[in-house]
């Protein structure tokens, strides 16, 4: 699942769409700075919470040092697909 991380945001929010290099991406705003992987770690936890899965169910596949990332999420695929579609329709 492609995501676009917005570090240094005023609050954590998951929702919205960004047309990035990996296709339509879910926007994830986090309060952490883009230093030493802090924004990435917070983004993984935020996505897990938004999708209702354990934090360990969300892993980074591509983009450790980029705002554009690709994540792998394990869980019930039908429920996850519906929740991602709902979040893509929102704004971050």
Order of alpha helices (4+ residues) and beta strands (2+ residues): beta-beta-beta-alpha-beta-beta-alpha
